[in-house]
Amino acid sequence: MMPEPATLTVCLVAIFAIAFMKGAFGGGLAALGIPLMSLVLDPISAGALMAPLFIVMDVVAFRYWKPATWSRQDLAWLVPPMVVGIGVGWWFMSLMNPHWVAIVVALVTLGFAAQWFAGGSRIVVRPRSKWRALLAGSASGVTTMVAHSGGPPAAMYLLSLGLSKSMYAGTTSMYFTVANAVKAGPWLLLGQPDAKLWILIAACTSVIPAGVWVGWRLHQRLDQRQLYSLCYVLLVLTSLKLLWDGIRGLSG
């Protein structure tokens, strides 16, 4: 009934890393922890494991990313299409091959990040756009459902606004709080965790408070330019992971 020691160790490390990024950057970077868990769990079990743990992270993060750090206008534009995108992602997983979606989103995001680095890593503020928010929220909803990788599309929109570092992280945190709550049910239905997996989920909750706190402490030490630079580097890494998953899925 108890999980194997290797499985427990790998999952604890992966969940701590994801919680750390929740504290430092607000979330949306879960895809960076998935490769670790893929060493010991199949993708569906890993998704079912993370679904309730994301909600625990979100609850812990409320201590640090309070309502004063949320950009309500951007959330109002991003959240509704994201919820629709999660539904579309569920449909893709049920009826279609979702890997083409992952590949397209990854390539677009890599192009966006390339512009940042080619432009000398300068923070260039673009005006808000309902249409860009609609596209970003929809794409983020699809990819967060099919690959736990909704960060790249949402980050493309939010980073372009030049928000303060706390406003960026707080808005991202609240955005993914809603996303995680919406997709938890579908993932648990899809994965149908058994008693062994529930024990693993319970064990992994123990590292979440420390992970979020350590990430938040790093956030406090970074200035806005440093935070944005790290966000773009992580954006590239998550996009490459998404691209790899899409290509591997098509060739598998």
N, C-alpha and C positions, 0 to 999 in steps of 0.2 A: 504493500500500500504506500509506503514512504518512497519519495523520489530518490533516484540513485545519487550518491554524493557528487559525481561529476556534473550531472544535470542541475542539481541545486546550486553548485558553485558557479557554473556558467551563467545561469539565470539571475543569480544575485548580482553578479558583476554587471550584466547587461542592464538590469533594471536600475541599478545605482547610476550607471552612465546616463540613461535616459532621464532619470530624475534630476541629475546634475544639470543637464541641458535645459530642462524645464525651469530650473531656478535661475540659470544664467541668461537664457535667451527667450523664455516664455513658452517654449514648446515647438512642436512641428518638426522635430528632428529624430523621431523615434526610429526612422529607417537606419540610423547609424548603429543602433543596438541590435537590430534584427540579425545581421551576419553572425554575431556571437551566439544567439539563441538557435540559429539554424544548424549549429554544430551538434545540438542535443535534442532538438524538437523539429517536427515537421511544420511547414508554414501555417497550416490551419490551427494546430495546437498552440503555436507561438502567438497567433492572432487572438485566440480565445484567452490565453494567459494574460496578454497585455490589456485586453478590453476593460476589465474591472480595475486593474492596477493604474491605468491612466486616470480613472476617476479619483482614486486615492491621491495621486499626484496633484490633481487639480484642486482637491480640497485643501491639501497642505499648502499649495502655492497661494491660496487666498490670503494667507498671513502676510505675504510679501507683495503680491500684485493686487493691491486694493483698487476699488472703483476709481480713485483719483488718477490711476495710471492707465485707464481705458480711454481710447478714442471712440466715443459713442457713435459719432457719425459714420466712421469707417466700419464699425461693427454692424451698424444698421444696414449698410450696403453689402457687406460680405456674408453675413450669416444666412440670410434666406436662400441665396443661390447655393451656398455650401450644403444646406440641408437637402435641397433638391439633388445636388450632385451625389450625396451619399446614397440616396435612393437609386439614382442612375447606376452608381458603382455596384450596388447590390444586384441590380438587374444584369449588369455586365457579368458579374461573377456567376449568376444563375444560368444565363443563357448564351453568353458570348465569350470570346477570347478577349480578356482585358489587357493583354500585353501590348497591343498596338497603342492603346491609350497611354500606358506608362512610357513607351518610347517617345511618343510625340511630346508629352509634357516635359520629359527629361531634356530633349533636344532644345525646346524653346527656352527652358530655364538656363541651360548652359550658355545659350546665346546671350541671354540677359546678363548673366554673370560676366561673360567675356567683355561686354561693353563697359562694365565697372572697372575691370582691371586695365583694359585698353585706354580708358579715360584717366588713368593715373590715380585710381581709387579715391576720387573726389565725390563728396556727397552733393549730388545735383538734385534739387527738389523739383518734382513735377506736380502740376495741379491735380486735385482729386478728380476722378472720373467715374460716374456710375457705371458706364459700359465696361471699363477696365475692372472695376470691382465685381461686376456681374460675371465676367469671364474668369477672373481669378478665383472667386468663391466657388463657382461651378466646378472648375478643374480641380481645385483643392478638395472639394467634397468627393469627387470620383476617386482621386488618388489616395486620399486618406482611408477610403473604404477598401480599395482593392490591394493596397500595398503599405498601409500605415505610413504614407509619405505625402501628406497633404501640405507639408511645409513649403516646398518650392513655389507653387503658384501663389499662395498667400503672401510669402515673403517678397515675391516680385512686385506685388502691389504696395505693400506697406513700406518696404525699403525705399521705394521711389518717392515717398512723401517726405522723407527727411525728418521723421518724428524724433523727438528726444529719446535717449536710450531707454529711459524708464517707460515712456509712453509706448515705444515700440514693443518692448518685452511684455508690458501689462496688457496691451491690446492683443498681442499674439497669444498670451496665456488665456485670456477670456475667450477668444475665438475658438481655441482648441478645447477649452472646457465644454463648450456647447457641442463641438464636433464629437468629442469622446463620449458624451452622454447619449448622443443620437445613435452612434454606431455600436455602442456596447451590446444592445439587444440583438441586432443582426449577427454580430460576431459570435455571441454565446450560442445562438441558435445554430449557426454554421458549425462551430467547433464542438458543441455539446460536451463540455469538460466533464471528465469522470472524477471520482473521489481523489485519485492520485494527483490530478492536475489542480484541483481545488486546494489540496494541501500545499502544493508548490506555490500557488497564488498567495495563500496566507503567509507562507514563509518569506516571500519576496516583498511583502508590505513592510517588513521590518527595516529595510534599507532606504525606503523612500524619504522619510523626513530628513535624514542626514544628507542624502544626495541633493535634495532641493536646497537645503541650507548652504551647502558648500558651493553650489552653482550660484546662488544669490550673492554670496560673499565675493565671488569672482566678478560678478556684474558690478558690484559696488566699486571695484578697483579700476574698472575700465572707463576711459572717456568715450564719447560718442563715436569718434573716428575708429578707435580700436574695436569697439563693439561691432560696428558696421563691417569692418574688415574681416573680423572673425565670422560674422554671419554670412558673408559672401563666400568665404572658404568652405564653411559647412554647407552652404547652398550647393556648391560644386560637388562636394562629396555625396550629399544625398541624391543629387541628380544623376551622378555616375552610378550610384547604387540602383536607382530606379531604372536607368537605361540598361544596366546589366541584367536586372531581373526580367525586364521586358524581352530582351534578346534571348536570354536563356529559356524563358517560357515559350518563345516561338520555336526555338530549335529543339526543345525537349520532347 
